[in-house]
Amino acid sequence: MRYATREIRLASALVEAADTLVEGFEAIRYLQRVSDHCVELLNARAAGVMLIDGGRSVSLAASSRYEQVALNLLEAQHGGGPCLDSYGSGEPVPPVSIRLAHADARWPDFTERALRHGIVTTFAVPLRRRGNLLGALNVFVPTLLDSNPADDATSELHVAQALADAAALGLQNRSTYAQYRDLSGQLQAALSSRVRIEQAKGMLAERWSVHADEAFMALRQYARRHRLPLDQVASAVVGGVVDDAELRRESGTGADGLA
């Protein structure tokens, strides 16, 4: 029954991890929730995510439970640790005894801090999506993992990896969504700008009784002379807040028509 319950909680956590296409999305807050789920599902003391780019840590997020402990342990890995090892290999780092690792001088800064915080075991899994590595999820456990085959280290790694994979997918989907949203905004802005320019050009051509090309030339010359964006000049024309006489001189058109 305990495992069935954990499966249900894991399924719920994976669904939540997929929900990144929302307004007000914050990556650190999102990764904190993923870490919280990891702590709850694995009975860990704390957990955290290190986002890595080019082999260097670029962002840290930690579980709300023992947040400062997790952040301290993530920060201690600048000289090496489970996160960097997992990211470097693209594979999980199986559960490691902190005392044994410290005795072997493996990750000395990290293991020293882990011992001070009462961490007995640690393991890490990569955040990866189709070969694209984003970082690693690190779990900090206050006990040795149960050697019972039904609850062995492989099971714990599978749960952590499922959460890490879901987080990587969620982050990648969010990045793609943001890129397309930005592109859509740029295209909409360009279209709106073009509409204003055409509107201003038509207004001037009718007002001055000249060809539309003459009106556009006046807009362009005025914008260049005053070092203003063409769209800004067009908006001023549409809004009626530009000096019409000065603008008209740019087209070579006099007050009575063509010069």
C-alpha positions in Angstrom: 0.0 0.0 0.0 2.9 2.4 0.8 4.3 1.9 -2.7 0.9 2.3 -4.3 0.5 5.6 -2.4 4.0 6.7 -3.5 3.1 5.9 -7.1 0.0 8.1 -6.9 2.0 10.9 -5.4 4.7 10.5 -8.0 2.1 10.6 -10.8 0.6 13.8 -9.3 4.1 15.4 -9.1 4.9 14.5 -12.7 1.6 16.1 -13.9 2.5 19.3 -11.9 6.0 19.3 -13.4 4.5 19.4 -16.9 2.5 22.5 -16.2 4.9 25.2 -17.2 3.0 27.1 -19.9 1.4 29.5 -17.4 1.6 33.2 -16.8 4.0 34.3 -14.1 6.2 31.2 -14.4 9.3 31.4 -12.3 12.0 28.8 -13.0 13.5 28.9 -9.4 10.1 28.5 -7.8 9.2 25.7 -10.2 12.4 23.8 -9.4 11.8 24.3 -5.7 8.5 22.5 -6.1 10.2 19.7 -7.9 12.7 19.5 -5.1 9.9 19.5 -2.5 8.3 16.5 -4.3 11.6 14.7 -4.3 12.0 15.2 -0.5 8.4 14.0 0.1 8.7 10.9 -2.1 12.1 9.8 -1.0 12.0 10.7 2.7 15.0 12.9 2.2 16.2 15.7 4.4 16.6 18.1 1.5 17.0 18.2 -2.3 18.1 20.7 -4.8 18.6 21.4 -8.5 21.7 22.9 -10.0 21.3 24.3 -13.5 24.5 24.1 -15.4 25.7 25.7 -18.7 29.1 25.0 -20.2 30.1 22.9 -17.2 29.5 25.8 -14.8 26.7 26.3 -12.3 24.4 29.1 -13.4 21.4 28.7 -11.0 20.5 26.9 -7.8 17.1 25.9 -6.4 16.4 24.0 -3.2 13.6 22.4 -1.4 11.6 24.5 1.0 12.5 22.0 3.7 16.0 22.7 4.9 16.4 25.1 2.1 19.6 26.7 3.4 21.2 23.3 4.0 20.5 22.3 0.4 21.7 25.6 -1.0 24.9 25.3 1.1 25.5 21.8 -0.2 24.9 22.8 -3.8 27.2 25.8 -3.4 29.9 23.5 -2.0 30.2 21.7 -5.3 32.1 24.4 -7.1 35.2 22.2 -6.8 33.3 18.9 -7.5 30.3 17.0 -6.3 27.4 14.7 -7.3 25.7 17.3 -9.5 28.8 18.1 -11.6 29.6 14.3 -11.8 26.1 13.5 -13.0 26.0 16.4 -15.4 29.5 15.5 -16.8 28.6 11.9 -17.4 24.9 12.4 -18.3 24.2 9.5 -15.9 23.0 9.1 -12.3 25.4 9.1 -9.5 24.2 6.2 -7.3 23.8 6.6 -3.6 27.2 7.4 -1.9 28.0 7.2 1.8 29.2 10.6 2.8 31.6 9.2 5.4 33.3 6.9 2.9 33.5 9.6 0.3 35.1 11.9 2.8 37.6 9.3 3.9 38.5 8.7 0.3 38.9 12.5 -0.3 36.1 12.5 -2.9 34.5 15.9 -3.1 36.3 17.1 0.1 34.5 20.5 0.4 31.1 19.0 -0.3 31.4 16.0 2.0 32.8 18.1 4.9 29.7 20.3 4.8 27.4 17.3 4.3 28.8 15.7 7.5 28.2 19.0 9.4 24.6 19.0 8.3 24.1 15.3 9.3 23.7 14.0 5.8 24.5 10.3 5.6 23.8 9.5 1.9 23.6 11.5 -1.3 22.8 10.7 -4.9 22.2 12.8 -8.0 20.5 12.4 -11.4 20.8 14.5 -14.5 18.2 16.9 -15.9 18.2 15.8 -19.5 15.9 15.9 -22.5 16.9 14.0 -25.6 20.6 14.4 -25.0 20.3 18.0 -23.9 21.7 18.3 -20.4 20.4 21.2 -18.3 21.9 20.3 -14.9 21.3 17.8 -12.1 19.0 17.0 -9.2 20.8 16.2 -5.9 19.1 14.4 -3.0 20.4 14.5 0.6 19.4 11.7 2.9 19.9 11.5 6.7 20.1 7.7 6.7 21.6 4.8 4.8 19.2 3.6 2.1 17.3 0.4 2.9 18.9 -2.6 1.4 15.5 -4.4 1.0 15.2 -5.3 -2.8 11.7 -3.7 -2.9 13.1 -0.4 -1.7 16.7 -0.4 -2.9 18.8 2.4 -4.3 17.7 1.6 -7.9 14.1 2.4 -6.9 15.1 5.7 -5.3 17.1 6.6 -8.4 14.2 5.8 -10.7 11.9 8.1 -8.8 14.4 10.9 -8.7 15.2 10.4 -12.4 11.5 10.5 -13.3 11.2 13.8 -11.5 14.3 15.2 -13.1 13.2 14.1 -16.6 9.8 15.8 -16.0 11.5 19.0 -14.9 13.8 19.0 -17.9 10.8 18.5 -20.2 8.9 21.3 -18.4 11.8 23.7 -18.7 12.4 22.9 -22.3 8.7 23.3 -23.2 8.7 26.6 -21.3 11.8 27.8 -23.2 10.2 26.9 -26.6 6.9 28.5 -25.6 8.7 31.7 -24.5 10.7 31.8 -27.8 7.5 31.5 -29.9 5.6 34.0 -27.8 8.5 36.5 -28.2 8.5 35.9 -32.0 4.8 36.3 -32.1 5.1 39.6 -30.3 7.8 40.8 -32.6 5.7 39.9 -35.7 2.7 41.6 -34.2 4.7 44.7 -33.5 6.2 44.8 -37.0 2.7 44.4 -38.5 1.3 47.1 -36.3 4.2 49.4 -37.2 3.6 48.7 -40.9 -0.1 49.5 -40.6 0.7 52.9 -38.9 3.2 53.8 -41.6 0.7 53.0 -44.3 -2.0 54.9 -42.5 0.2 58.0 -42.1 1.4 57.8 -45.7 -2.2 57.7 -46.9 -3.2 60.6 -44.7 -0.4 62.8 -46.0 -0.9 61.8 -49.6 -4.6 62.8 -49.3 -3.9 66.0 -47.4 -1.2 67.2 -49.7 -2.7 65.8 -52.9 0.5 64.0 -53.8 1.4 60.4 -54.7 1.8 58.0 -51.8 5.5 57.6 -52.6 6.0 61.3 -52.1 4.3 61.1 -48.7 6.5 58.1 -47.7 9.6 59.9 -48.8 8.7 62.8 -46.5 8.2 60.4 -43.6 11.5 58.7 -44.2 13.5 61.9 -44.6 11.9 63.5 -41.6 12.7 60.4 -39.5 16.3 60.4 -40.7 16.9 64.1 -40.1 15.5 63.9 -36.6 17.0 60.5 -35.9 13.7 59.0 -35.0 12.2 55.6 -35.8 9.9 55.7 -38.8 7.1 54.1 -36.8 7.4 56.9 -34.2 7.0 59.6 -36.9 4.1 57.7 -38.4 2.4 57.6 -35.0 2.9 61.3 -34.6 1.3 62.0 -38.0 -1.7 59.7 -37.1 -2.0 61.5 -33.8 -1.7 64.9 -35.3 1.2 66.0 -33.2 3.9 66.6 -35.9 4.8 69.9 -37.6 3.0 69.4 -40.9 4.9 72.3 -42.6 8.3 70.9 -41.7 7.3 67.4 -42.6 5.9 68.6 -46.0 9.2 70.3 -46.9 10.9 66.9 -46.7 9.0 65.8 -49.7 10.0 68.8 -51.8 6.4 69.8 -51.9 5.4 73.5 -51.5 2.2 74.8 -49.9 0.5 75.0 -53.3 1.3 71.5 -54.4 4.4 70.1 -56.2 7.4 72.4 -56.2 
